[in-house]
Amino acid sequence: MAPTASANPGRRRFRPTLWPTIVTLVVLASLLALGTWQLQRREWKQGLIDALEAHRALPPVELPTTIEDPEAWRYRNVTVTGTFRHADEIHIIAYSAASKQGYQIVTPMVRADGSTVLVNRGWIPTENREPETRPESLVAGVVTVTGMARPGWPQNFFVPDNSPETNTWFWGDLPAMAKAAHAPDALPLFVEADKTPNPGGLPIGGQSVVNLRNDHLEYAITWYALAVGIFTVYFLYHFRPEDAPKA
């Protein structure tokens, strides 16, 4: 009598093998973990966006003399009043909205109580880096600035190191900037000035760009889709004719 398998040459069944199964389980676990992590990141990012929108909707308030939690003030509209110390201004390399290279001018402001805050007054073109080329911008006396509070920001992989020696900065190392500006006790955040014009037109304020994207759902779908694809390949590979030899 002929074997049963030959009597049903088209019949298939799932016949898993050891090492492909182990490797597939490890890969699937990794992909599913990545997808779940991206969903958690999505919730975190959405909370950050909601907090940002809530802060941006609030009217400006006077910045306190002490800040315990800089993150609680991130993107909050504030006002500060004091006197600029122009001799200690900081130059951060930056581009204008028209992609023209220049600098953002960060100047320490000394307030009536003696506290200091670093104010990002706005952008200037490269040719106006030296203060004597823009004397009208060096306002004297007590002034009030309205803007957005922002903690420092880290150095990304492709961003060069700051150069305090040449007053050339690429990223927001606030403690180092405060030290270079002879304001080591400055508040632990910047105030980025709004679009209110400065005398002589420079610096140009309102350079803050707040655009928090939330793409984590797309990333999660990508990881889960890869998991489905890997499992499909694994299943089809092991869904064999009954009389086929094992791999």
Beta strands, then each sheet from edge to edge (+ up, - down):
strand 1: 12-14
strand 2: 61-62
strand 3: 77-84
strand 4: 90-95
strand 5: 101-110
strand 6: 116-125
strand 7: 142-150
strand 8: 190-193
strand 9: 239-241
sheet 1: 1+ 9-
sheet 2: 2+ 3+ 5- 4+
sheet 3: 2+ 3+ 7- 8+ 6+
end
